[in-house]
Amino acid sequence: MLIQLAAAGLFLVNASPLPARTLNGPGPVHPTAATVRANHEPHPAIRAAIRSLEAAKRDLQHAAHDFGGHRAAALAAVDAAISQLRIALQYDK
């Protein structure tokens, strides 16, 4: 399975349409890492995960039942996950 995923990834990289470098002119211009950071939100998947966990927490808090006694443990796990993700984001600064 891992080999298949790696092969698919290589295919996608090799099949992506990139401008060809010409002999007479400069090659394609690639943005620097600083430009990419300035134009895009850093770690959008982590931030989306935090938002999703916060929504799940609200749902658990306002649920009509306790999910067979698992609501308290689930809330504690959600709080811990949110906390860890926020700490992870702090290490990027």
N, C-alpha and C positions, 0 to 999 in steps of 0.2 A: 504494500500500500504506500509506504513512504517513497519507494522508488518511483511509483506512478505519479505521486504528487510532485516530486522533484522534476520528473520529465515534463509534466504539464507546465510547471513554472518556467522551465527553460524554453519550452515551446512558445509560451506567451511573451517572454522577454525577446526571443529572437524574431517573433512575428510582429512585434510592435512597430508601427510606422514611424521611423525617425528620419529626419532630413539627412540626405546623403552629404558627405563632405565633398566639396569640389576642389579641383586642383588649383584653380585660379583665385578662389576666395576663402574667407574664413569658414570654419566649420560651424555647426549649430551652436547657438548660445545656450548654455545651461545655467540656470539660476544658482546662485551660491546658497549655502545653507542658511546664511543670515537673511537672505531675501525670502526664502521659503518660510522661515520662522516669522518674519514680519508680515507676510501675507496670509498665513494660515494659523488657525488656532492650534496651539501645541497640544498634542495628545487628545485628539477629539474622541477617540474610543474610550479612554479612561474617564473623561468628563461625561460622556453619554452613559457610561456604566454607573457613575455616581447619581445622575439624574434618575436612571431606572431604579436603582436601589432605593432612592428617596421616595419614589412613587410606590414601590412595593411596601415600604415601611408604612406609608400613609394608609394603604389598603389594609395591611395587617392591623393597624391601630384602630381602624374604623369598621372592621369586620364584625358581623353579628355573632360569630362563634369563635372558639379558641383552637380550631383545627386539631381536635383530638388531644389537646394539651401541648401542642407544639408551637403555639403562637409566641409564647415568651422566649423560647429558645431561638426561634426564627428571627424575632426582633433583635435579640442580642447579637446574632450572627450578622444581620444586616448592618447594625451599628458598627460592629468590628470591621466589616468589609469597607464601609464608607470611610471610616477612620484610616484604615491602611491605604486606601487609594488617595486620600488627601495628603497623607504623609509622603507617599511616593511622588506626588506632584511637587511637593516642596523640595525634593532632592534634585529636581530638574532645574532649579533656579540658581 
